[in-house]
Amino acid sequence: TSLQEVNLSSTLGSIEESAFEGCESLYKMNFPSTLLNIGANAFARCTDLRYAYMEQYITLGDNAFTHDSTNLEIICYFEENEFLNDWATLHGFTIQYIPNP
């Protein structure tokens, strides 16, 4: 697909399993503060995905962001989270925290 960036509804609470799987041209995701869960494989095989912006901690299903590239950078607008740090390290992703003042 040619989908490159997604801005989700500000009322969205969950992204279902495999929702964006295989969207190889997807480059950037902006997750709303209402999002609580990202299902398993939701972004699997999204090989061009480079940026994911999170306004709060989100529960991640198995392999939620697994793809062939480890160039994904997760930018979090909340305090540092040990579980998310461990998860990012395990998958080779970069994580950056920019807490709201």
CNS distance restraints for C-alpha pairs under 8 A (distance, minus, plus):
assign (resid   1 and name CA) (resid  23 and name CA) 5.80 0.50 0.50
assign (resid   1 and name CA) (resid  24 and name CA) 6.83 0.50 0.50
assign (resid   1 and name CA) (resid  25 and name CA) 6.44 0.50 0.50
assign (resid   2 and name CA) (resid  23 and name CA) 7.82 0.50 0.50
assign (resid   2 and name CA) (resid  25 and name CA) 5.64 0.50 0.50
assign (resid   2 and name CA) (resid  26 and name CA) 7.41 0.50 0.50
assign (resid   3 and name CA) (resid  23 and name CA) 6.96 0.50 0.50
assign (resid   3 and name CA) (resid  25 and name CA) 5.91 0.50 0.50
assign (resid   3 and name CA) (resid  26 and name CA) 5.38 0.50 0.50
assign (resid   4 and name CA) (resid  25 and name CA) 5.42 0.50 0.50
assign (resid   4 and name CA) (resid  26 and name CA) 3.97 0.50 0.50
assign (resid   4 and name CA) (resid  27 and name CA) 4.94 0.50 0.50
assign (resid   4 and name CA) (resid  28 and name CA) 6.57 0.50 0.50
assign (resid   5 and name CA) (resid  26 and name CA) 5.88 0.50 0.50
assign (resid   5 and name CA) (resid  27 and name CA) 5.80 0.50 0.50
assign (resid   5 and name CA) (resid  28 and name CA) 4.83 0.50 0.50
assign (resid   5 and name CA) (resid  29 and name CA) 5.91 0.50 0.50
assign (resid   6 and name CA) (resid  26 and name CA) 7.98 0.50 0.50
assign (resid   6 and name CA) (resid  28 and name CA) 6.71 0.50 0.50
assign (resid   6 and name CA) (resid  29 and name CA) 5.30 0.50 0.50
assign (resid   6 and name CA) (resid  30 and name CA) 6.44 0.50 0.50
assign (resid   7 and name CA) (resid  29 and name CA) 6.60 0.50 0.50
assign (resid   7 and name CA) (resid  30 and name CA) 5.31 0.50 0.50
assign (resid   7 and name CA) (resid  31 and name CA) 7.08 0.50 0.50
assign (resid   8 and name CA) (resid  12 and name CA) 6.97 0.50 0.50
assign (resid   8 and name CA) (resid  30 and name CA) 6.78 0.50 0.50
assign (resid   8 and name CA) (resid  31 and name CA) 6.38 0.50 0.50
assign (resid   8 and name CA) (resid  32 and name CA) 6.64 0.50 0.50
assign (resid   9 and name CA) (resid  32 and name CA) 7.10 0.50 0.50
assign (resid  10 and name CA) (resid  32 and name CA) 5.38 0.50 0.50
assign (resid  10 and name CA) (resid  33 and name CA) 7.21 0.50 0.50
assign (resid  10 and name CA) (resid  34 and name CA) 6.44 0.50 0.50
assign (resid  11 and name CA) (resid  32 and name CA) 7.65 0.50 0.50
assign (resid  11 and name CA) (resid  34 and name CA) 5.87 0.50 0.50
assign (resid  11 and name CA) (resid  35 and name CA) 7.73 0.50 0.50
assign (resid  12 and name CA) (resid  32 and name CA) 7.26 0.50 0.50
assign (resid  12 and name CA) (resid  34 and name CA) 5.96 0.50 0.50
assign (resid  12 and name CA) (resid  35 and name CA) 5.66 0.50 0.50
assign (resid  13 and name CA) (resid  34 and name CA) 5.42 0.50 0.50
assign (resid  13 and name CA) (resid  35 and name CA) 4.18 0.50 0.50
assign (resid  13 and name CA) (resid  36 and name CA) 5.45 0.50 0.50
assign (resid  13 and name CA) (resid  37 and name CA) 6.80 0.50 0.50
assign (resid  14 and name CA) (resid  35 and name CA) 5.59 0.50 0.50
assign (resid  14 and name CA) (resid  36 and name CA) 5.90 0.50 0.50
assign (resid  14 and name CA) (resid  37 and name CA) 4.79 0.50 0.50
assign (resid  14 and name CA) (resid  38 and name CA) 5.87 0.50 0.50
assign (resid  14 and name CA) (resid  39 and name CA) 7.55 0.50 0.50
assign (resid  15 and name CA) (resid  19 and name CA) 6.62 0.50 0.50
assign (resid  15 and name CA) (resid  35 and name CA) 7.88 0.50 0.50
assign (resid  15 and name CA) (resid  37 and name CA) 6.36 0.50 0.50
assign (resid  15 and name CA) (resid  38 and name CA) 4.81 0.50 0.50
assign (resid  15 and name CA) (resid  39 and name CA) 5.81 0.50 0.50
assign (resid  15 and name CA) (resid  42 and name CA) 7.05 0.50 0.50
assign (resid  16 and name CA) (resid  38 and name CA) 6.50 0.50 0.50
assign (resid  16 and name CA) (resid  39 and name CA) 4.93 0.50 0.50
assign (resid  16 and name CA) (resid  40 and name CA) 7.66 0.50 0.50
assign (resid  16 and name CA) (resid  42 and name CA) 6.55 0.50 0.50
assign (resid  17 and name CA) (resid  38 and name CA) 7.32 0.50 0.50
assign (resid  17 and name CA) (resid  39 and name CA) 4.15 0.50 0.50
assign (resid  17 and name CA) (resid  40 and name CA) 4.81 0.50 0.50
assign (resid  17 and name CA) (resid  41 and name CA) 5.82 0.50 0.50
assign (resid  17 and name CA) (resid  42 and name CA) 4.96 0.50 0.50
assign (resid  17 and name CA) (resid  61 and name CA) 7.93 0.50 0.50
assign (resid  18 and name CA) (resid  39 and name CA) 6.99 0.50 0.50
assign (resid  18 and name CA) (resid  40 and name CA) 6.41 0.50 0.50
assign (resid  18 and name CA) (resid  41 and name CA) 4.77 0.50 0.50
assign (resid  18 and name CA) (resid  42 and name CA) 3.85 0.50 0.50
assign (resid  18 and name CA) (resid  43 and name CA) 6.53 0.50 0.50
assign (resid  18 and name CA) (resid  44 and name CA) 7.05 0.50 0.50
assign (resid  19 and name CA) (resid  41 and name CA) 7.81 0.50 0.50
assign (resid  19 and name CA) (resid  42 and name CA) 4.89 0.50 0.50
assign (resid  19 and name CA) (resid  43 and name CA) 7.10 0.50 0.50
assign (resid  20 and name CA) (resid  42 and name CA) 5.41 0.50 0.50
assign (resid  20 and name CA) (resid  43 and name CA) 5.16 0.50 0.50
assign (resid  20 and name CA) (resid  44 and name CA) 7.41 0.50 0.50
assign (resid  20 and name CA) (resid  46 and name CA) 7.65 0.50 0.50
assign (resid  21 and name CA) (resid  41 and name CA) 6.46 0.50 0.50
assign (resid  21 and name CA) (resid  42 and name CA) 5.54 0.50 0.50
assign (resid  21 and name CA) (resid  43 and name CA) 4.79 0.50 0.50
assign (resid  21 and name CA) (resid  44 and name CA) 4.76 0.50 0.50
assign (resid  21 and name CA) (resid  45 and name CA) 5.90 0.50 0.50
assign (resid  21 and name CA) (resid  46 and name CA) 6.42 0.50 0.50
assign (resid  22 and name CA) (resid  43 and name CA) 7.21 0.50 0.50
assign (resid  22 and name CA) (resid  44 and name CA) 6.26 0.50 0.50
assign (resid  22 and name CA) (resid  45 and name CA) 4.75 0.50 0.50
assign (resid  22 and name CA) (resid  46 and name CA) 5.34 0.50 0.50
assign (resid  22 and name CA) (resid  47 and name CA) 7.96 0.50 0.50
assign (resid  23 and name CA) (resid  43 and name CA) 7.63 0.50 0.50
assign (resid  23 and name CA) (resid  45 and name CA) 7.01 0.50 0.50
assign (resid  23 and name CA) (resid  46 and name CA) 5.11 0.50 0.50
assign (resid  23 and name CA) (resid  47 and name CA) 7.81 0.50 0.50
assign (resid  24 and name CA) (resid  45 and name CA) 6.50 0.50 0.50
assign (resid  24 and name CA) (resid  46 and name CA) 4.42 0.50 0.50
assign (resid  24 and name CA) (resid  47 and name CA) 5.09 0.50 0.50
assign (resid  24 and name CA) (resid  48 and name CA) 5.72 0.50 0.50
assign (resid  24 and name CA) (resid  49 and name CA) 7.58 0.50 0.50
assign (resid  25 and name CA) (resid  46 and name CA) 6.99 0.50 0.50
assign (resid  25 and name CA) (resid  47 and name CA) 7.21 0.50 0.50
assign (resid  25 and name CA) (resid  48 and name CA) 5.44 0.50 0.50
assign (resid  25 and name CA) (resid  49 and name CA) 7.32 0.50 0.50
assign (resid  26 and name CA) (resid  46 and name CA) 6.30 0.50 0.50
assign (resid  26 and name CA) (resid  47 and name CA) 7.79 0.50 0.50
assign (resid  26 and name CA) (resid  48 and name CA) 5.83 0.50 0.50
assign (resid  26 and name CA) (resid  49 and name CA) 5.37 0.50 0.50
assign (resid  27 and name CA) (resid  48 and name CA) 5.33 0.50 0.50
assign (resid  27 and name CA) (resid  49 and name CA) 4.13 0.50 0.50
assign (resid  27 and name CA) (resid  50 and name CA) 5.47 0.50 0.50
assign (resid  27 and name CA) (resid  51 and name CA) 6.62 0.50 0.50
assign (resid  28 and name CA) (resid  49 and name CA) 5.94 0.50 0.50
assign (resid  28 and name CA) (resid  50 and name CA) 6.11 0.50 0.50
assign (resid  28 and name CA) (resid  51 and name CA) 4.76 0.50 0.50
assign (resid  28 and name CA) (resid  52 and name CA) 5.90 0.50 0.50
assign (resid  29 and name CA) (resid  49 and name CA) 8.00 0.50 0.50
assign (resid  29 and name CA) (resid  51 and name CA) 6.28 0.50 0.50
assign (resid  29 and name CA) (resid  52 and name CA) 4.76 0.50 0.50
assign (resid  29 and name CA) (resid  53 and name CA) 6.20 0.50 0.50
assign (resid  30 and name CA) (resid  52 and name CA) 6.04 0.50 0.50
assign (resid  30 and name CA) (resid  53 and name CA) 4.85 0.50 0.50
assign (resid  30 and name CA) (resid  54 and name CA) 6.69 0.50 0.50
assign (resid  31 and name CA) (resid  35 and name CA) 6.57 0.50 0.50
assign (resid  31 and name CA) (resid  52 and name CA) 7.42 0.50 0.50
assign (resid  31 and name CA) (resid  53 and name CA) 5.86 0.50 0.50
assign (resid  31 and name CA) (resid  54 and name CA) 5.22 0.50 0.50
assign (resid  31 and name CA) (resid  55 and name CA) 6.71 0.50 0.50
assign (resid  32 and name CA) (resid  54 and name CA) 7.02 0.50 0.50
assign (resid  32 and name CA) (resid  55 and name CA) 6.25 0.50 0.50
assign (resid  33 and name CA) (resid  54 and name CA) 7.41 0.50 0.50
assign (resid  33 and name CA) (resid  55 and name CA) 5.02 0.50 0.50
assign (resid  33 and name CA) (resid  56 and name CA) 5.83 0.50 0.50
assign (resid  35 and name CA) (resid  58 and name CA) 6.72 0.50 0.50
assign (resid  36 and name CA) (resid  57 and name CA) 7.41 0.50 0.50
assign (resid  36 and name CA) (resid  58 and name CA) 4.90 0.50 0.50
assign (resid  36 and name CA) (resid  59 and name CA) 6.10 0.50 0.50
assign (resid  37 and name CA) (resid  58 and name CA) 5.39 0.50 0.50
assign (resid  37 and name CA) (resid  59 and name CA) 4.69 0.50 0.50
assign (resid  37 and name CA) (resid  60 and name CA) 6.00 0.50 0.50
assign (resid  37 and name CA) (resid  61 and name CA) 7.54 0.50 0.50
assign (resid  38 and name CA) (resid  42 and name CA) 6.59 0.50 0.50
assign (resid  38 and name CA) (resid  58 and name CA) 6.99 0.50 0.50
assign (resid  38 and name CA) (resid  59 and name CA) 6.27 0.50 0.50
assign (resid  38 and name CA) (resid  60 and name CA) 5.02 0.50 0.50
assign (resid  38 and name CA) (resid  61 and name CA) 5.87 0.50 0.50
assign (resid  38 and name CA) (resid  64 and name CA) 6.60 0.50 0.50
assign (resid  39 and name CA) (resid  60 and name CA) 6.35 0.50 0.50
assign (resid  39 and name CA) (resid  61 and name CA) 4.57 0.50 0.50
assign (resid  39 and name CA) (resid  62 and name CA) 7.34 0.50 0.50
assign (resid  39 and name CA) (resid  64 and name CA) 6.19 0.50 0.50
assign (resid  40 and name CA) (resid  60 and name CA) 7.23 0.50 0.50
assign (resid  40 and name CA) (resid  61 and name CA) 4.08 0.50 0.50
assign (resid  40 and name CA) (resid  62 and name CA) 4.57 0.50 0.50
assign (resid  40 and name CA) (resid  63 and name CA) 5.65 0.50 0.50
assign (resid  40 and name CA) (resid  64 and name CA) 4.81 0.50 0.50
assign (resid  41 and name CA) (resid  61 and name CA) 7.19 0.50 0.50
assign (resid  41 and name CA) (resid  62 and name CA) 6.52 0.50 0.50
assign (resid  41 and name CA) (resid  63 and name CA) 5.08 0.50 0.50
assign (resid  41 and name CA) (resid  64 and name CA) 4.35 0.50 0.50
assign (resid  41 and name CA) (resid  65 and name CA) 6.53 0.50 0.50
assign (resid  41 and name CA) (resid  66 and name CA) 6.92 0.50 0.50
assign (resid  42 and name CA) (resid  63 and name CA) 7.85 0.50 0.50
assign (resid  42 and name CA) (resid  64 and name CA) 5.08 0.50 0.50
assign (resid  42 and name CA) (resid  65 and name CA) 6.82 0.50 0.50
assign (resid  43 and name CA) (resid  64 and name CA) 5.62 0.50 0.50
assign (resid  43 and name CA) (resid  65 and name CA) 4.82 0.50 0.50
assign (resid  43 and name CA) (resid  66 and name CA) 6.73 0.50 0.50
assign (resid  43 and name CA) (resid  67 and name CA) 7.69 0.50 0.50
assign (resid  44 and name CA) (resid  63 and name CA) 6.87 0.50 0.50
assign (resid  44 and name CA) (resid  64 and name CA) 6.38 0.50 0.50
assign (resid  44 and name CA) (resid  65 and name CA) 5.46 0.50 0.50
assign (resid  44 and name CA) (resid  66 and name CA) 4.83 0.50 0.50
assign (resid  44 and name CA) (resid  67 and name CA) 5.32 0.50 0.50
assign (resid  45 and name CA) (resid  66 and name CA) 6.55 0.50 0.50
assign (resid  45 and name CA) (resid  67 and name CA) 4.40 0.50 0.50
assign (resid  45 and name CA) (resid  68 and name CA) 6.72 0.50 0.50
assign (resid  46 and name CA) (resid  65 and name CA) 7.74 0.50 0.50
assign (resid  46 and name CA) (resid  66 and name CA) 7.87 0.50 0.50
assign (resid  46 and name CA) (resid  67 and name CA) 5.89 0.50 0.50
assign (resid  47 and name CA) (resid  67 and name CA) 5.63 0.50 0.50
assign (resid  47 and name CA) (resid  68 and name CA) 6.01 0.50 0.50
assign (resid  47 and name CA) (resid  69 and name CA) 5.81 0.50 0.50
assign (resid  48 and name CA) (resid  69 and name CA) 7.62 0.50 0.50
assign (resid  49 and name CA) (resid  71 and name CA) 7.68 0.50 0.50
assign (resid  49 and name CA) (resid  72 and name CA) 6.14 0.50 0.50
assign (resid  50 and name CA) (resid  71 and name CA) 5.75 0.50 0.50
assign (resid  50 and name CA) (resid  72 and name CA) 4.23 0.50 0.50
assign (resid  50 and name CA) (resid  73 and name CA) 5.76 0.50 0.50
assign (resid  51 and name CA) (resid  72 and name CA) 5.73 0.50 0.50
assign (resid  51 and name CA) (resid  73 and name CA) 4.97 0.50 0.50
assign (resid  51 and name CA) (resid  74 and name CA) 5.82 0.50 0.50
assign (resid  51 and name CA) (resid  75 and name CA) 7.26 0.50 0.50
assign (resid  52 and name CA) (resid  72 and name CA) 7.46 0.50 0.50
assign (resid  52 and name CA) (resid  73 and name CA) 6.42 0.50 0.50
assign (resid  52 and name CA) (resid  74 and name CA) 4.78 0.50 0.50
assign (resid  52 and name CA) (resid  75 and name CA) 6.14 0.50 0.50
assign (resid  53 and name CA) (resid  74 and name CA) 6.00 0.50 0.50
assign (resid  53 and name CA) (resid  75 and name CA) 4.87 0.50 0.50
assign (resid  53 and name CA) (resid  76 and name CA) 6.01 0.50 0.50
assign (resid  53 and name CA) (resid  77 and name CA) 7.78 0.50 0.50
assign (resid  54 and name CA) (resid  58 and name CA) 7.66 0.50 0.50
assign (resid  54 and name CA) (resid  74 and name CA) 7.40 0.50 0.50
assign (resid  54 and name CA) (resid  75 and name CA) 6.23 0.50 0.50
assign (resid  54 and name CA) (resid  76 and name CA) 4.85 0.50 0.50
assign (resid  54 and name CA) (resid  77 and name CA) 6.21 0.50 0.50
assign (resid  55 and name CA) (resid  76 and name CA) 6.04 0.50 0.50
assign (resid  55 and name CA) (resid  77 and name CA) 4.87 0.50 0.50
assign (resid  55 and name CA) (resid  78 and name CA) 6.50 0.50 0.50
assign (resid  56 and name CA) (resid  76 and name CA) 6.97 0.50 0.50
assign (resid  56 and name CA) (resid  77 and name CA) 6.50 0.50 0.50
assign (resid  56 and name CA) (resid  78 and name CA) 5.79 0.50 0.50
assign (resid  57 and name CA) (resid  76 and name CA) 7.95 0.50 0.50
assign (resid  57 and name CA) (resid  78 and name CA) 7.43 0.50 0.50
assign (resid  57 and name CA) (resid  81 and name CA) 7.79 0.50 0.50
assign (resid  60 and name CA) (resid  64 and name CA) 5.99 0.50 0.50
assign (resid  66 and name CA) (resid  91 and name CA) 7.64 0.50 0.50
assign (resid  70 and name CA) (resid  91 and name CA) 7.35 0.50 0.50
assign (resid  70 and name CA) (resid  92 and name CA) 5.55 0.50 0.50
assign (resid  70 and name CA) (resid  93 and name CA) 5.61 0.50 0.50
assign (resid  71 and name CA) (resid  93 and name CA) 6.50 0.50 0.50
assign (resid  71 and name CA) (resid  94 and name CA) 7.53 0.50 0.50
assign (resid  72 and name CA) (resid  93 and name CA) 5.37 0.50 0.50
assign (resid  72 and name CA) (resid  94 and name CA) 6.37 0.50 0.50
assign (resid  73 and name CA) (resid  93 and name CA) 6.02 0.50 0.50
assign (resid  73 and name CA) (resid  94 and name CA) 4.66 0.50 0.50
assign (resid  73 and name CA) (resid  95 and name CA) 5.66 0.50 0.50
assign (resid  73 and name CA) (resid  96 and name CA) 7.45 0.50 0.50
assign (resid  74 and name CA) (resid  93 and name CA) 7.43 0.50 0.50
assign (resid  74 and name CA) (resid  94 and name CA) 6.17 0.50 0.50
assign (resid  74 and name CA) (resid  95 and name CA) 4.69 0.50 0.50
assign (resid  74 and name CA) (resid  96 and name CA) 6.19 0.50 0.50
assign (resid  75 and name CA) (resid  95 and name CA) 5.97 0.50 0.50
assign (resid  75 and name CA) (resid  96 and name CA) 4.88 0.50 0.50
assign (resid  75 and name CA) (resid  97 and name CA) 5.98 0.50 0.50
assign (resid  75 and name CA) (resid  98 and name CA) 7.21 0.50 0.50
assign (resid  76 and name CA) (resid  95 and name CA) 7.46 0.50 0.50
assign (resid  76 and name CA) (resid  96 and name CA) 6.09 0.50 0.50
assign (resid  76 and name CA) (resid  97 and name CA) 4.76 0.50 0.50
assign (resid  76 and name CA) (resid  98 and name CA) 5.95 0.50 0.50
assign (resid  76 and name CA) (resid  99 and name CA) 7.28 0.50 0.50
assign (resid  77 and name CA) (resid  97 and name CA) 6.04 0.50 0.50
assign (resid  77 and name CA) (resid  98 and name CA) 4.89 0.50 0.50
assign (resid  77 and name CA) (resid  99 and name CA) 4.71 0.50 0.50
assign (resid  77 and name CA) (resid 100 and name CA) 5.95 0.50 0.50
assign (resid  78 and name CA) (resid  97 and name CA) 6.48 0.50 0.50
assign (resid  78 and name CA) (resid  98 and name CA) 6.43 0.50 0.50
assign (resid  78 and name CA) (resid  99 and name CA) 4.36 0.50 0.50
assign (resid  78 and name CA) (resid 100 and name CA) 6.34 0.50 0.50
assign (resid  79 and name CA) (resid  97 and name CA) 6.64 0.50 0.50
assign (resid  79 and name CA) (resid  98 and name CA) 7.57 0.50 0.50
assign (resid  79 and name CA) (resid  99 and name CA) 5.42 0.50 0.50
assign (resid  80 and name CA) (resid  85 and name CA) 7.82 0.50 0.50
assign (resid  80 and name CA) (resid  97 and name CA) 6.16 0.50 0.50
assign (resid  81 and name CA) (resid  85 and name CA) 6.20 0.50 0.50
assign (resid  82 and name CA) (resid  86 and name CA) 6.20 0.50 0.50
assign (resid  83 and name CA) (resid  87 and name CA) 6.15 0.50 0.50
assign (resid  84 and name CA) (resid  88 and name CA) 6.06 0.50 0.50
assign (resid  85 and name CA) (resid  89 and name CA) 6.18 0.50 0.50
assign (resid  85 and name CA) (resid  95 and name CA) 7.07 0.50 0.50
assign (resid  86 and name CA) (resid  90 and name CA) 6.09 0.50 0.50
assign (resid  87 and name CA) (resid  91 and name CA) 6.36 0.50 0.50
assign (resid  88 and name CA) (resid  92 and name CA) 5.89 0.50 0.50
assign (resid  88 and name CA) (resid  93 and name CA) 4.80 0.50 0.50
assign (resid  88 and name CA) (resid  94 and name CA) 6.41 0.50 0.50
assign (resid  88 and name CA) (resid  95 and name CA) 6.65 0.50 0.50
assign (resid  89 and name CA) (resid  93 and name CA) 6.15 0.50 0.50
assign (resid  89 and name CA) (resid  94 and name CA) 7.53 0.50 0.50
